[in-house]
Amino acid sequence: MSDSLIINARPHLRWYRRMFSDASTAMLWGFWLWLWRPALSLYGFLAGLHAGLQPALMKLASVGTPVSIEGSAVALFSTSSTLLLWSVLTPTQDQRPQPKQLRDYADHFGLTEQDLVHGRNSSVCVVHHDENGRIVRIEQRA
């Protein structure tokens, strides 16, 4: 059993599926950052402007370009088709990871199964740790 309780199925994928996932993730992150470009340029514009906020907003309103209905429809169609394509092309996991059993948790924390069962069934339990943060014992209270 590994030291981590987090299920990571990535090592079970083939290399070309991991490569496709990494490349598409990087491309979509880049696209998301590219979408923030107007906001960052506006921030740079406002930071460089030493006048008040009202002239800056008037300048922004005069140079802003309206978004057309056709452009919005294309963006909506492109986004939905990209997400649909991504859901079809991303791999499905061949075997499901097995859920952790009580014995696995007992081995991981160095406790007995009986201590874990009593801790789960009690209304109040106190967990005692050593100086390294490891669980030493579980005290049950009624």
N, CA, C and O atoms as CSV, one atom per row, in Angstrom:
chain,resi,resn,atom,element,x,y,z
A,1,MET,N,N,0.834,-1.179,0.000
A,1,MET,CA,C,0.000,0.000,0.000
A,1,MET,C,C,0.881,1.246,0.000
A,1,MET,O,O,1.869,1.303,0.732
A,2,SER,N,N,0.541,2.230,-0.801
A,2,SER,CA,C,1.335,3.450,-0.848
A,2,SER,C,C,1.035,4.312,0.374
A,2,SER,O,O,0.071,4.059,1.097
A,3,ASP,N,N,1.858,5.325,0.603
A,3,ASP,CA,C,1.658,6.200,1.750
A,3,ASP,C,C,0.508,7.172,1.553
A,3,ASP,O,O,-0.004,7.719,2.529
A,4,SER,N,N,0.097,7.397,0.334
A,4,SER,CA,C,-0.958,8.362,0.053
A,4,SER,C,C,-2.316,7.673,-0.004
A,4,SER,O,O,-2.436,6.564,-0.524
A,5,LEU,N,N,-3.327,8.330,0.529
A,5,LEU,CA,C,-4.690,7.813,0.465
A,5,LEU,C,C,-5.440,8.378,-0.733
A,5,LEU,O,O,-6.619,8.075,-0.914
A,6,ILE,N,N,-4.787,9.189,-1.553
A,6,ILE,CA,C,-5.402,9.772,-2.741
A,6,ILE,C,C,-5.264,8.793,-3.893
A,6,ILE,O,O,-4.173,8.288,-4.157
A,7,ILE,N,N,-6.372,8.522,-4.584
A,7,ILE,CA,C,-6.357,7.601,-5.715
A,7,ILE,C,C,-5.851,8.351,-6.942
A,7,ILE,O,O,-6.426,9.367,-7.333
A,8,ASN,N,N,-4.782,7.853,-7.547
A,8,ASN,CA,C,-4.210,8.455,-8.736
A,8,ASN,C,C,-4.160,7.389,-9.824
A,8,ASN,O,O,-3.330,6.481,-9.777
A,9,ALA,N,N,-5.053,7.504,-10.800
A,9,ALA,CA,C,-5.117,6.502,-11.873
A,9,ALA,C,C,-4.247,6.879,-13.060
A,9,ALA,O,O,-4.201,6.133,-14.038
A,10,ARG,N,N,-3.559,8.006,-13.009
A,10,ARG,CA,C,-2.760,8.468,-14.130
A,10,ARG,C,C,-1.685,7.474,-14.574
A,10,ARG,O,O,-1.483,7.322,-15.779
A,11,PRO,N,N,-0.986,6.792,-13.665
A,11,PRO,CA,C,0.036,5.840,-14.118
A,11,PRO,C,C,-0.528,4.653,-14.897
A,11,PRO,O,O,0.217,3.960,-15.590
A,12,HIS,N,N,-1.826,4.412,-14.791
A,12,HIS,CA,C,-2.425,3.280,-15.503
A,12,HIS,C,C,-2.790,3.620,-16.947
A,12,HIS,O,O,-3.157,2.728,-17.711
A,13,LEU,N,N,-2.695,4.883,-17.332
A,13,LEU,CA,C,-3.025,5.279,-18.702
A,13,LEU,C,C,-1.823,5.051,-19.610
A,13,LEU,O,O,-0.680,5.035,-19.152
A,14,ARG,N,N,-2.090,4.879,-20.881
A,14,ARG,CA,C,-1.004,4.723,-21.848
A,14,ARG,C,C,-0.371,6.085,-22.111
A,14,ARG,O,O,-0.983,7.124,-21.862
A,15,TRP,N,N,0.858,6.067,-22.616
A,15,TRP,CA,C,1.625,7.311,-22.757
A,15,TRP,C,C,0.966,8.284,-23.720
A,15,TRP,O,O,1.001,9.489,-23.470
A,16,TYR,N,N,0.369,7.820,-24.805
A,16,TYR,CA,C,-0.214,8.743,-25.769
A,16,TYR,C,C,-1.503,9.369,-25.215
A,16,TYR,O,O,-1.848,10.488,-25.598
A,17,ARG,N,N,-2.205,8.687,-24.343
A,17,ARG,CA,C,-3.393,9.288,-23.722
A,17,ARG,C,C,-2.985,10.344,-22.699
A,17,ARG,O,O,-3.629,11.387,-22.585
A,18,ARG,N,N,-1.922,10.073,-21.961
A,18,ARG,CA,C,-1.420,11.082,-21.022
A,18,ARG,C,C,-0.904,12.299,-21.779
A,18,ARG,O,O,-1.118,13.433,-21.349
A,19,MET,N,N,-0.214,12.071,-22.924
A,19,MET,CA,C,0.316,13.164,-23.728
A,19,MET,C,C,-0.830,14.011,-24.286
A,19,MET,O,O,-0.761,15.240,-24.260
A,20,PHE,N,N,-1.884,13.357,-24.791
A,20,PHE,CA,C,-3.032,14.087,-25.312
A,20,PHE,C,C,-3.704,14.899,-24.208
A,20,PHE,O,O,-4.085,16.049,-24.426
A,21,SER,N,N,-3.849,14.309,-23.038
A,21,SER,CA,C,-4.466,15.013,-21.925
A,21,SER,C,C,-3.626,16.217,-21.503
A,21,SER,O,O,-4.167,17.297,-21.266
A,22,ASP,N,N,-2.305,16.039,-21.407
A,22,ASP,CA,C,-1.422,17.144,-21.030
A,22,ASP,C,C,-1.442,18.256,-22.073
A,22,ASP,O,O,-1.502,19.434,-21.723
A,23,ALA,N,N,-1.390,17.886,-23.357
A,23,ALA,CA,C,-1.372,18.896,-24.420
A,23,ALA,C,C,-2.690,19.655,-24.472
A,23,ALA,O,O,-2.691,20.876,-24.626
A,24,SER,N,N,-3.796,18.964,-24.349
A,24,SER,CA,C,-5.086,19.658,-24.396
A,24,SER,C,C,-5.279,20.520,-23.158
A,24,SER,O,O,-5.861,21.601,-23.246
A,25,THR,N,N,-4.805,20.068,-22.021
A,25,THR,CA,C,-4.897,20.883,-20.803
A,25,THR,C,C,-4.058,22.147,-20.945
A,25,THR,O,O,-4.522,23.234,-20.600
A,26,ALA,N,N,-2.841,22.024,-21.443
A,26,ALA,CA,C,-1.984,23.200,-21.634
A,26,ALA,C,C,-2.597,24.160,-22.655
A,26,ALA,O,O,-2.543,25.377,-22.476
A,27,MET,N,N,-3.178,23.614,-23.724
A,27,MET,CA,C,-3.796,24.468,-24.739
A,27,MET,C,C,-4.994,25.223,-24.164
A,27,MET,O,O,-5.163,26.412,-24.432
A,28,LEU,N,N,-5.811,24.553,-23.390
A,28,LEU,CA,C,-6.982,25.221,-22.821
A,28,LEU,C,C,-6.590,26.220,-21.738
A,28,LEU,O,O,-7.240,27.256,-21.599
A,29,TRP,N,N,-5.537,25.931,-20.965
A,29,TRP,CA,C,-5.052,26.930,-20.011
A,29,TRP,C,C,-4.526,28.168,-20.752
A,29,TRP,O,O,-4.776,29.300,-20.339
A,30,GLY,N,N,-3.809,27.942,-21.830
A,30,GLY,CA,C,-3.328,29.073,-22.630
A,30,GLY,C,C,-4.476,29.882,-23.196
A,30,GLY,O,O,-4.428,31.112,-23.206
A,31,PHE,N,N,-5.514,29.197,-23.671
A,31,PHE,CA,C,-6.688,29.901,-24.189
A,31,PHE,C,C,-7.373,30.685,-23.081
A,31,PHE,O,O,-7.828,31.805,-23.313
A,32,TRP,N,N,-7.456,30.120,-21.882
A,32,TRP,CA,C,-8.078,30.825,-20.763
A,32,TRP,C,C,-7.275,32.074,-20.399
A,32,TRP,O,O,-7.851,33.127,-20.129
A,33,LEU,N,N,-5.951,31.955,-20.393
A,33,LEU,CA,C,-5.118,33.134,-20.115
A,33,LEU,C,C,-5.247,34.168,-21.231
A,33,LEU,O,O,-5.235,35.372,-20.974
A,34,TRP,N,N,-5.371,33.693,-22.476
A,34,TRP,CA,C,-5.551,34.611,-23.599
A,34,TRP,C,C,-6.870,35.374,-23.458
A,34,TRP,O,O,-6.942,36.537,-23.852
A,35,LEU,N,N,-7.895,34.758,-22.915
A,35,LEU,CA,C,-9.170,35.443,-22.697
A,35,LEU,C,C,-9.052,36.555,-21.652
A,35,LEU,O,O,-9.840,37.500,-21.666
A,36,TRP,N,N,-8.086,36.452,-20.758
A,36,TRP,CA,C,-7.879,37.483,-19.743
A,36,TRP,C,C,-7.068,38.666,-20.272
A,36,TRP,O,O,-6.901,39.662,-19.569
A,37,ARG,N,N,-6.565,38.566,-21.501
A,37,ARG,CA,C,-5.729,39.614,-22.070
A,37,ARG,C,C,-6.391,40.989,-22.073
A,37,ARG,O,O,-5.731,41.962,-21.707
A,38,PRO,N,N,-7.664,41.125,-22.468
A,38,PRO,CA,C,-8.276,42.462,-22.430
A,38,PRO,C,C,-8.366,43.042,-21.021
A,38,PRO,O,O,-8.170,44.243,-20.831
A,39,ALA,N,N,-8.657,42.207,-20.044
A,39,ALA,CA,C,-8.738,42.708,-18.671
A,39,ALA,C,C,-7.368,43.167,-18.177
A,39,ALA,O,O,-7.261,44.176,-17.480
A,40,LEU,N,N,-6.324,42.424,-18.540
A,40,LEU,CA,C,-4.982,42.822,-18.124
A,40,LEU,C,C,-4.527,44.090,-18.836
A,40,LEU,O,O,-3.853,44.932,-18.243
A,41,SER,N,N,-4.896,44.226,-20.109
A,41,SER,CA,C,-4.525,45.464,-20.801
A,41,SER,C,C,-5.317,46.642,-20.236
A,41,SER,O,O,-4.789,47.751,-20.153
A,42,LEU,N,N,-6.564,46.424,-19.851
A,42,LEU,CA,C,-7.340,47.493,-19.209
A,42,LEU,C,C,-6.709,47.874,-17.882
A,42,LEU,O,O,-6.628,49.055,-17.548
A,43,TYR,N,N,-6.263,46.883,-17.126
A,43,TYR,CA,C,-5.605,47.172,-15.863
A,43,TYR,C,C,-4.333,47.984,-16.102
A,43,TYR,O,O,-4.065,48.952,-15.390
A,44,GLY,N,N,-3.554,47.587,-17.106
A,44,GLY,CA,C,-2.357,48.357,-17.436
A,44,GLY,C,C,-2.683,49.766,-17.887
A,44,GLY,O,O,-1.966,50.714,-17.565
A,45,PHE,N,N,-3.772,49.900,-18.637
A,45,PHE,CA,C,-4.202,51.222,-19.097
A,45,PHE,C,C,-4.610,52.083,-17.903
A,45,PHE,O,O,-4.213,53.244,-17.809
A,46,LEU,N,N,-5.404,51.515,-16.989
A,46,LEU,CA,C,-5.857,52.282,-15.827
A,46,LEU,C,C,-4.713,52.589,-14.875
A,46,LEU,O,O,-4.703,53.646,-14.244
A,47,ALA,N,N,-3.754,51.685,-14.761
A,47,ALA,CA,C,-2.611,51.934,-13.885
A,47,ALA,C,C,-1.725,53.042,-14.453
A,47,ALA,O,O,-1.146,53.829,-13.703
A,48,GLY,N,N,-1.625,53.098,-15.767
A,48,GLY,CA,C,-0.791,54.130,-16.380
A,48,GLY,C,C,-1.469,55.487,-16.461
A,48,GLY,O,O,-0.812,56.495,-16.724
A,49,LEU,N,N,-2.754,55.521,-16.240
A,49,LEU,CA,C,-3.508,56.771,-16.324
A,49,LEU,C,C,-3.531,57.426,-14.950
A,49,LEU,O,O,-4.016,56.842,-13.981
A,50,HIS,N,N,-3.005,58.642,-14.876
A,50,HIS,CA,C,-2.940,59.314,-13.583
A,50,HIS,C,C,-4.132,60.218,-13.354
A,50,HIS,O,O,-4.225,60.868,-12.312
A,51,ALA,N,N,-5.026,60.269,-14.291
A,51,ALA,CA,C,-6.241,61.071,-14.109
A,51,ALA,C,C,-7.245,60.261,-13.291
A,51,ALA,O,O,-6.938,59.162,-12.829
A,52,GLY,N,N,-8.438,60.809,-13.118
A,52,GLY,CA,C,-9.464,60.151,-12.326
A,52,GLY,C,C,-10.055,58.938,-13.042
A,52,GLY,O,O,-9.695,58.637,-14.179
A,53,LEU,N,N,-10.949,58.264,-12.371
A,53,LEU,CA,C,-11.569,57.067,-12.905
A,53,LEU,C,C,-12.585,57.399,-13.995
A,53,LEU,O,O,-12.744,56.628,-14.942
A,54,GLN,N,N,-13.271,58.530,-13.875
A,54,GLN,CA,C,-14.303,58.881,-14.855
A,54,GLN,C,C,-13.735,59.059,-16.267
A,54,GLN,O,O,-14.318,58.520,-17.207
A,55,PRO,N,N,-12.629,59.786,-16.467
A,55,PRO,CA,C,-12.084,59.867,-17.825
A,55,PRO,C,C,-11.625,58.508,-18.361
A,55,PRO,O,O,-11.727,58.246,-19.559
A,56,ALA,N,N,-11.128,57.659,-17.488
A,56,ALA,CA,C,-10.695,56.333,-17.930
A,56,ALA,C,C,-11.890,55.513,-18.401
A,56,ALA,O,O,-11.796,54.828,-19.419
A,57,LEU,N,N,-12.991,55.565,-17.698
A,57,LEU,CA,C,-14.183,54.835,-18.106
A,57,LEU,C,C,-14.762,55.392,-19.403
A,57,LEU,O,O,-15.261,54.626,-20.228
A,58,MET,N,N,-14.708,56.690,-19.595
A,58,MET,CA,C,-15.186,57.298,-20.843
A,58,MET,C,C,-14.312,56.854,-22.014
A,58,MET,O,O,-14.820,56.562,-23.097
A,59,LYS,N,N,-13.008,56.803,-21.798
A,59,LYS,CA,C,-12.098,56.348,-22.847
A,59,LYS,C,C,-12.372,54.878,-23.185
A,59,LYS,O,O,-12.376,54.493,-24.355
A,60,LEU,N,N,-12.600,54.067,-22.155
A,60,LEU,CA,C,-12.887,52.658,-22.372
A,60,LEU,C,C,-14.201,52.481,-23.133
A,60,LEU,O,O,-14.282,51.646,-24.034
A,61,ALA,N,N,-15.202,53.233,-22.791
A,61,ALA,CA,C,-16.503,53.124,-23.464
A,61,ALA,C,C,-16.394,53.544,-24.931
A,61,ALA,O,O,-17.128,53.027,-25.774
A,62,SER,N,N,-15.503,54.459,-25.239
A,62,SER,CA,C,-15.389,54.926,-26.621
A,62,SER,C,C,-14.621,53.944,-27.514
A,62,SER,O,O,-14.824,53.940,-28.728
A,63,VAL,N,N,-13.752,53.121,-26.944
A,63,VAL,CA,C,-12.969,52.200,-27.772
A,63,VAL,C,C,-13.448,50.758,-27.687
A,63,VAL,O,O,-12.927,49.904,-28.404
A,64,GLY,N,N,-14.409,50.463,-26.844
A,64,GLY,CA,C,-14.892,49.089,-26.687
A,64,GLY,C,C,-15.588,48.600,-27.946
A,64,GLY,O,O,-16.340,49.350,-28.569
A,65,THR,N,N,-15.352,47.370,-28.321
A,65,THR,CA,C,-15.999,46.819,-29.506
A,65,THR,C,C,-17.143,45.920,-29.075
A,65,THR,O,O,-16.971,45.077,-28.195
A,66,PRO,N,N,-18.316,46.090,-29.689
A,66,PRO,CA,C,-19.441,45.242,-29.301
A,66,PRO,C,C,-19.264,43.822,-29.842
A,66,PRO,O,O,-18.620,43.616,-30.871
A,67,VAL,N,N,-19.829,42.870,-29.154
A,67,VAL,CA,C,-19.766,41.477,-29.561
A,67,VAL,C,C,-21.000,41.186,-30.407
A,67,VAL,O,O,-22.123,41.489,-30.004
A,68,SER,N,N,-20.788,40.600,-31.575
A,68,SER,CA,C,-21.906,40.317,-32.457
A,68,SER,C,C,-22.609,39.030,-32.039
A,68,SER,O,O,-22.041,38.203,-31.325
A,69,ILE,N,N,-23.839,38.872,-32.487
A,69,ILE,CA,C,-24.603,37.662,-32.201
A,69,ILE,C,C,-23.942,36.454,-32.873
A,69,ILE,O,O,-23.887,35.366,-32.300
A,70,GLU,N,N,-23.443,36.660,-34.095
A,70,GLU,CA,C,-22.804,35.564,-34.809
A,70,GLU,C,C,-21.542,35.096,-34.073
A,70,GLU,O,O,-21.297,33.896,-33.948
A,71,GLY,N,N,-20.763,36.037,-33.599
A,71,GLY,CA,C,-19.557,35.694,-32.849
A,71,GLY,C,C,-19.880,34.945,-31.566
A,71,GLY,O,O,-19.177,34.006,-31.193
A,72,SER,N,N,-20.949,35.364,-30.889
A,72,SER,CA,C,-21.362,34.673,-29.669
A,72,SER,C,C,-21.829,33.260,-29.982
A,72,SER,O,O,-21.517,32.328,-29.240
A,73,ALA,N,N,-22.567,33.089,-31.066
A,73,ALA,CA,C,-23.045,31.757,-31.441
A,73,ALA,C,C,-21.874,30.847,-31.808
A,73,ALA,O,O,-21.856,29.675,-31.432
A,74,VAL,N,N,-20.904,31.381,-32.536
A,74,VAL,CA,C,-19.723,30.585,-32.898
A,74,VAL,C,C,-18.945,30.199,-31.647
A,74,VAL,O,O,-18.489,29.062,-31.531
A,75,ALA,N,N,-18.788,31.131,-30.710
A,75,ALA,CA,C,-18.063,30.828,-29.471
A,75,ALA,C,C,-18.795,29.764,-28.666
A,75,ALA,O,O,-18.164,28.856,-28.125
A,76,LEU,N,N,-20.114,29.865,-28.578
A,76,LEU,CA,C,-20.891,28.876,-27.844
A,76,LEU,C,C,-20.803,27.503,-28.504
A,76,LEU,O,O,-20.612,26.497,-27.821
A,77,PHE,N,N,-20.940,27.458,-29.820
A,77,PHE,CA,C,-20.853,26.189,-30.549
A,77,PHE,C,C,-19.455,25.588,-30.430
A,77,PHE,O,O,-19.312,24.382,-30.228
A,78,SER,N,N,-18.430,26.421,-30.555
A,78,SER,CA,C,-17.048,25.932,-30.467
A,78,SER,C,C,-16.750,25.370,-29.081
A,78,SER,O,O,-16.134,24.312,-28.949
A,79,THR,N,N,-17.189,26.083,-28.059
A,79,THR,CA,C,-16.931,25.622,-26.698
A,79,THR,C,C,-17.642,24.309,-26.418
A,79,THR,O,O,-17.049,23.375,-25.878
A,80,SER,N,N,-18.915,24.241,-26.785
A,80,SER,CA,C,-19.660,23.007,-26.510
A,80,SER,C,C,-19.129,21.839,-27.333
A,80,SER,O,O,-19.062,20.718,-26.828
A,81,SER,N,N,-18.752,22.074,-28.586
A,81,SER,CA,C,-18.216,20.971,-29.384
A,81,SER,C,C,-16.839,20.543,-28.881
A,81,SER,O,O,-16.513,19.357,-28.928
A,82,THR,N,N,-16.026,21.482,-28.401
A,82,THR,CA,C,-14.724,21.123,-27.830
A,82,THR,C,C,-14.903,20.277,-26.578
A,82,THR,O,O,-14.196,19.286,-26.395
A,83,LEU,N,N,-15.840,20.656,-25.716
A,83,LEU,CA,C,-16.086,19.874,-24.509
A,83,LEU,C,C,-16.650,18.497,-24.839
A,83,LEU,O,O,-16.299,17.510,-24.192
A,84,LEU,N,N,-17.520,18.425,-25.839
A,84,LEU,CA,C,-18.064,17.139,-26.257
A,84,LEU,C,C,-16.966,16.250,-26.831
A,84,LEU,O,O,-16.899,15.060,-26.523
A,85,LEU,N,N,-16.107,16.828,-27.666
A,85,LEU,CA,C,-15.000,16.079,-28.243
A,85,LEU,C,C,-14.043,15.604,-27.157
A,85,LEU,O,O,-13.552,14.476,-27.204
A,86,TRP,N,N,-13.781,16.464,-26.182
A,86,TRP,CA,C,-12.895,16.110,-25.089
A,86,TRP,C,C,-13.485,14.947,-24.284
A,86,TRP,O,O,-12.762,14.031,-23.894
A,87,SER,N,N,-14.808,14.986,-24.033
A,87,SER,CA,C,-15.419,13.902,-23.257
A,87,SER,C,C,-15.396,12.592,-24.022
A,87,SER,O,O,-15.340,11.525,-23.410
A,88,VAL,N,N,-15.438,12.647,-25.361
A,88,VAL,CA,C,-15.394,11.423,-26.156
A,88,VAL,C,C,-13.963,10.884,-26.235
A,88,VAL,O,O,-13.758,9.671,-26.180
A,89,LEU,N,N,-12.977,11.769,-26.363
A,89,LEU,CA,C,-11.598,11.334,-26.574
A,89,LEU,C,C,-10.835,11.021,-25.296
A,89,LEU,O,O,-9.830,10.312,-25.342
A,90,THR,N,N,-11.292,11.536,-24.149
A,90,THR,CA,C,-10.565,11.223,-22.928
A,90,THR,C,C,-10.816,9.772,-22.563
A,90,THR,O,O,-11.924,9.261,-22.724
A,91,PRO,N,N,-9.795,9.128,-22.080
A,91,PRO,CA,C,-9.908,7.693,-21.845
A,91,PRO,C,C,-10.801,7.383,-20.649
A,91,PRO,O,O,-10.864,8.137,-19.679
A,92,THR,N,N,-11.475,6.270,-20.749
A,92,THR,CA,C,-12.209,5.762,-19.605
A,92,THR,C,C,-11.317,4.763,-18.902
A,92,THR,O,O,-10.493,4.094,-19.525
A,93,GLN,N,N,-11.487,4.676,-17.643
A,93,GLN,CA,C,-10.629,3.814,-16.852
A,93,GLN,C,C,-11.095,2.373,-17.014
A,93,GLN,O,O,-12.276,2.072,-16.840
A,94,ASP,N,N,-10.162,1.483,-17.348
A,94,ASP,CA,C,-10.506,0.091,-17.589
A,94,ASP,C,C,-10.886,-0.638,-16.301
A,94,ASP,O,O,-11.858,-1.393,-16.274
A,95,GLN,N,N,-10.142,-0.416,-15.268
A,95,GLN,CA,C,-10.469,-1.069,-14.014
A,95,GLN,C,C,-10.650,-0.007,-12.946
A,95,GLN,O,O,-9.884,0.953,-12.867
A,96,ARG,N,N,-11.661,-0.192,-12.136
A,96,ARG,CA,C,-11.931,0.768,-11.068
A,96,ARG,C,C,-11.024,0.471,-9.873
A,96,ARG,O,O,-10.800,-0.689,-9.526
A,97,PRO,N,N,-10.506,1.531,-9.248
A,97,PRO,CA,C,-9.702,1.300,-8.051
A,97,PRO,C,C,-10.581,0.711,-6.945
A,97,PRO,O,O,-11.737,1.100,-6.781
A,98,GLN,N,N,-10.026,-0.213,-6.207
A,98,GLN,CA,C,-10.774,-0.840,-5.123
A,98,GLN,C,C,-10.856,0.118,-3.941
A,98,GLN,O,O,-9.867,0.775,-3.618
A,99,PRO,N,N,-12.006,0.212,-3.292
A,99,PRO,CA,C,-12.101,1.079,-2.110
A,99,PRO,C,C,-11.226,0.537,-0.979
A,99,PRO,O,O,-11.003,-0.668,-0.862
A,100,LYS,N,N,-10.751,1.441,-0.170
A,100,LYS,CA,C,-9.886,1.043,0.937
A,100,LYS,C,C,-10.711,0.301,1.988
A,100,LYS,O,O,-11.845,0.675,2.287
A,101,GLN,N,N,-10.132,-0.733,2.526
A,101,GLN,CA,C,-10.776,-1.527,3.567
A,101,GLN,C,C,-10.301,-1.027,4.928
A,101,GLN,O,O,-9.332,-0.274,5.027
A,102,LEU,N,N,-10.992,-1.453,5.954
A,102,LEU,CA,C,-10.654,-1.052,7.312
A,102,LEU,C,C,-9.225,-1.480,7.662
A,102,LEU,O,O,-8.527,-0.763,8.379
A,103,ARG,N,N,-8.785,-2.631,7.169
A,103,ARG,CA,C,-7.433,-3.127,7.426
A,103,ARG,C,C,-6.387,-2.171,6.824
A,103,ARG,O,O,-5.330,-1.953,7.416
A,104,ASP,N,N,-6.692,-1.603,5.639
A,104,ASP,CA,C,-5.761,-0.665,5.001
A,104,ASP,C,C,-5.574,0.589,5.851
A,104,ASP,O,O,-4.452,1.067,6.022
A,105,TYR,N,N,-6.685,1.122,6.386
A,105,TYR,CA,C,-6.588,2.306,7.242
A,105,TYR,C,C,-5.855,1.981,8.541
A,105,TYR,O,O,-5.051,2.780,9.021
A,106,ALA,N,N,-6.131,0.824,9.101
A,106,ALA,CA,C,-5.448,0.433,10.337
A,106,ALA,C,C,-3.944,0.310,10.097
A,106,ALA,O,O,-3.147,0.759,10.921
A,107,ASP,N,N,-3.554,-0.294,8.976
A,107,ASP,CA,C,-2.126,-0.411,8.662
A,107,ASP,C,C,-1.495,0.952,8.402
A,107,ASP,O,O,-0.366,1.210,8.820
A,108,HIS,N,N,-2.226,1.823,7.711
A,108,HIS,CA,C,-1.683,3.144,7.383
A,108,HIS,C,C,-1.436,3.975,8.640
A,108,HIS,O,O,-0.404,4.635,8.760
A,109,PHE,N,N,-2.388,3.942,9.579
A,109,PHE,CA,C,-2.260,4.764,10.779
A,109,PHE,C,C,-1.550,4.040,11.922
A,109,PHE,O,O,-1.264,4.647,12.953
A,110,GLY,N,N,-1.264,2.748,11.748
A,110,GLY,CA,C,-0.566,2.001,12.793
A,110,GLY,C,C,-1.441,1.728,13.994
A,110,GLY,O,O,-0.947,1.716,15.121
A,111,LEU,N,N,-2.740,1.504,13.782
A,111,LEU,CA,C,-3.677,1.223,14.862
A,111,LEU,C,C,-4.303,-0.142,14.634
A,111,LEU,O,O,-4.110,-0.768,13.591
A,112,THR,N,N,-5.053,-0.586,15.623
A,112,THR,CA,C,-5.778,-1.832,15.435
A,112,THR,C,C,-7.136,-1.532,14.810
A,112,THR,O,O,-7.651,-0.418,14.905
A,113,GLU,N,N,-7.693,-2.541,14.179
A,113,GLU,CA,C,-9.019,-2.366,13.580
A,113,GLU,C,C,-10.063,-2.078,14.646
A,113,GLU,O,O,-11.010,-1.327,14.411
A,114,GLN,N,N,-9.888,-2.680,15.821
A,114,GLN,CA,C,-10.847,-2.489,16.914
A,114,GLN,C,C,-10.865,-1.026,17.362
A,114,GLN,O,O,-11.933,-0.487,17.651
A,115,ASP,N,N,-9.698,-0.377,17.424
A,115,ASP,CA,C,-9.645,1.046,17.798
A,115,ASP,C,C,-10.409,1.897,16.790
A,115,ASP,O,O,-11.131,2.817,17.173
A,116,LEU,N,N,-10.251,1.593,15.513
A,116,LEU,CA,C,-10.957,2.366,14.483
A,116,LEU,C,C,-12.464,2.148,14.558
A,116,LEU,O,O,-13.234,3.093,14.386
A,117,VAL,N,N,-12.892,0.916,14.811
A,117,VAL,CA,C,-14.328,0.633,14.919
A,117,VAL,C,C,-14.923,1.349,16.119
A,117,VAL,O,O,-15.999,1.939,16.021
A,118,HIS,N,N,-14.230,1.304,17.256
A,118,HIS,CA,C,-14.725,2.005,18.446
A,118,HIS,C,C,-14.767,3.514,18.216
A,118,HIS,O,O,-15.705,4.184,18.650
A,119,GLY,N,N,-13.755,4.049,17.535
A,119,GLY,CA,C,-13.740,5.487,17.243
A,119,GLY,C,C,-14.877,5.904,16.324
A,119,GLY,O,O,-15.461,6.974,16.495
A,120,ARG,N,N,-15.194,5.057,15.345
A,120,ARG,CA,C,-16.299,5.366,14.432
A,120,ARG,C,C,-17.652,5.310,15.136
A,120,ARG,O,O,-18.549,6.101,14.844
A,121,ASN,N,N,-17.787,4.360,16.072
A,121,ASN,CA,C,-19.076,4.155,16.725
A,121,ASN,C,C,-19.315,5.082,17.902
A,121,ASN,O,O,-20.459,5.229,18.334
A,122,SER,N,N,-18.287,5.708,18.432
A,122,SER,CA,C,-18.474,6.589,19.581
A,122,SER,C,C,-18.953,7.958,19.121
A,122,SER,O,O,-18.659,8.401,18.011
A,123,SER,N,N,-19.701,8.618,20.006
A,123,SER,CA,C,-20.206,9.949,19.658
A,123,SER,C,C,-19.103,10.997,19.762
A,123,SER,O,O,-19.127,11.991,19.036
A,124,VAL,N,N,-18.142,10.789,20.653
A,124,VAL,CA,C,-16.996,11.691,20.799
A,124,VAL,C,C,-15.748,10.830,20.891
A,124,VAL,O,O,-15.692,9.899,21.694
A,125,CYS,N,N,-14.755,11.133,20.078
A,125,CYS,CA,C,-13.485,10.432,20.206
A,125,CYS,C,C,-12.365,11.465,20.158
A,125,CYS,O,O,-12.437,12.456,19.432
A,126,VAL,N,N,-11.340,11.207,20.943
A,126,VAL,CA,C,-10.175,12.083,21.023
A,126,VAL,C,C,-9.009,11.338,20.399
A,126,VAL,O,O,-8.714,10.203,20.774
A,127,VAL,N,N,-8.345,11.984,19.442
A,127,VAL,CA,C,-7.213,11.378,18.756
A,127,VAL,C,C,-5.935,11.967,19.333
A,127,VAL,O,O,-5.724,13.179,19.289
A,128,HIS,N,N,-5.089,11.106,19.873
A,128,HIS,CA,C,-3.830,11.533,20.486
A,128,HIS,C,C,-2.711,11.356,19.464
A,128,HIS,O,O,-2.631,10.331,18.787
A,129,HIS,N,N,-1.847,12.369,19.362
A,129,HIS,CA,C,-0.745,12.379,18.398
A,129,HIS,C,C,0.584,12.451,19.138
A,129,HIS,O,O,0.648,12.914,20.276
A,130,ASP,N,N,1.648,11.988,18.479
A,130,ASP,CA,C,2.982,12.173,19.031
A,130,ASP,C,C,3.567,13.486,18.507
A,130,ASP,O,O,2.870,14.250,17.840
A,131,GLU,N,N,4.811,13.745,18.795
A,131,GLU,CA,C,5.419,15.017,18.391
A,131,GLU,C,C,5.610,15.128,16.882
A,131,GLU,O,O,5.808,16.231,16.374
A,132,ASN,N,N,5.554,14.016,16.155
A,132,ASN,CA,C,5.684,14.037,14.695
A,132,ASN,C,C,4.339,14.113,13.984
A,132,ASN,O,O,4.290,14.163,12.755
A,133,GLY,N,N,3.235,14.122,14.753
A,133,GLY,CA,C,1.918,14.207,14.148
A,133,GLY,C,C,1.288,12.865,13.840
A,133,GLY,O,O,0.178,12.822,13.310
A,134,ARG,N,N,1.955,11.775,14.154
A,134,ARG,CA,C,1.399,10.440,13.926
A,134,ARG,C,C,0.382,10.119,15.015
A,134,ARG,O,O,0.530,10.549,16.159
A,135,ILE,N,N,-0.643,9.368,14.658
A,135,ILE,CA,C,-1.671,8.991,15.606
A,135,ILE,C,C,-1.108,7.913,16.547
A,135,ILE,O,O,-0.587,6.889,16.104
A,136,VAL,N,N,-1.228,8.175,17.850
A,136,VAL,CA,C,-0.735,7.230,18.844
A,136,VAL,C,C,-1.874,6.357,19.350
A,136,VAL,O,O,-1.736,5.138,19.446
A,137,ARG,N,N,-2.996,6.984,19.670
A,137,ARG,CA,C,-4.138,6.217,20.165
A,137,ARG,C,C,-5.403,7.028,19.994
A,137,ARG,O,O,-5.372,8.252,19.865
A,138,ILE,N,N,-6.512,6.319,19.996
A,138,ILE,CA,C,-7.839,6.930,19.874
A,138,ILE,C,C,-8.588,6.633,21.169
A,138,ILE,O,O,-8.741,5.478,21.567
A,139,GLU,N,N,-9.052,7.701,21.818
A,139,GLU,CA,C,-9.787,7.555,23.068
A,139,GLU,C,C,-11.262,7.800,22.801
A,139,GLU,O,O,-11.627,8.822,22.221
A,140,GLN,N,N,-12.120,6.862,23.224
A,140,GLN,CA,C,-13.564,6.989,23.006
A,140,GLN,C,C,-14.202,7.555,24.267
A,140,GLN,O,O,-13.854,7.174,25.385
A,141,ARG,N,N,-15.147,8.476,24.061
A,141,ARG,CA,C,-15.906,9.035,25.179
A,141,ARG,C,C,-17.379,8.923,24.861
A,141,ARG,O,O,-17.795,9.072,23.712
A,142,ALA,N,N,-18.161,8.660,25.888
A,142,ALA,CA,C,-19.608,8.496,25.707
A,142,ALA,C,C,-20.294,9.838,25.551
A,142,ALA,O,O,-21.513,9.892,25.390
